[in-house]
């Protein structure tokens, strides 16, 4: 049983980190002000991709947490 708790804690910590990344991306996108519109669009597109990947990982963390709860 302690192993499950360690895994749950690690997943929770990873999820928190990913949520912080998503928040940082949102702040960064809101703060982008570049005279070169093309560069700005590329930056926002990439940040959107990173945000989507982080949200997918958060979802995976949540699914794993729920599966572990059912196991315990």
C-alpha positions in Angstrom: 0.0 0.0 0.0 2.7 2.6 0.7 3.8 2.3 -2.9 0.4 3.5 -4.1 0.6 6.5 -1.8 4.1 7.4 -3.1 2.8 7.1 -6.7 -0.3 9.1 -6.0 1.9 11.8 -4.3 4.3 11.9 -7.3 1.3 12.2 -9.7 -0.2 14.9 -7.7 3.0 16.9 -7.6 3.4 16.4 -11.4 -0.1 17.6 -12.0 0.5 20.7 -9.9 3.6 21.5 -11.9 1.7 21.0 -15.2 -1.1 23.3 -13.9 1.5 25.9 -13.1 2.9 25.6 -16.6 -0.6 26.1 -18.1 -1.1 29.2 -16.0 2.3 30.6 -17.1 1.5 29.9 -20.7 -1.8 31.8 -20.4 0.0 34.7 -18.8 2.7 34.7 -21.5 0.1 34.6 -24.3 -1.7 37.6 -22.7 1.6 39.5 -22.4 2.9 39.0 -26.0 3.2 42.3 -27.8 5.5 42.0 -30.7 5.7 44.4 -33.6 6.3 41.4 -36.0 2.8 39.9 -36.3 4.1 36.7 -37.9 6.5 36.0 -35.0 3.7 36.8 -32.6 1.3 34.3 -34.3 4.0 31.6 -34.4 4.7 32.1 -30.7 1.0 32.0 -29.7 0.5 28.9 -31.9 3.5 27.1 -30.1 2.2 28.2 -26.7 -1.2 26.8 -27.6 0.4 23.5 -28.5 2.4 23.3 -25.3 -0.7 24.2 -23.3 -2.7 21.4 -25.0 0.1 18.9 -24.3 0.2 20.0 -20.7 -3.6 19.7 -20.3 -3.4 16.2 -21.9 -0.8 15.2 -19.3 -3.0 16.7 -16.5 -5.9 14.6 -17.7 -3.7 11.5 -17.7 -2.5 12.3 -14.2 -6.1 12.6 -13.1 -7.1 9.3 -14.7 -4.1 7.6 -13.1 -5.0 9.1 -9.7 -8.6 7.8 -10.1 -7.4 4.3 -11.1 -5.2 4.2 -8.1 -8.0 5.2 -5.8 -10.1 2.4 -7.1 -7.2 0.0 -6.5 -6.8 1.0 -2.9 
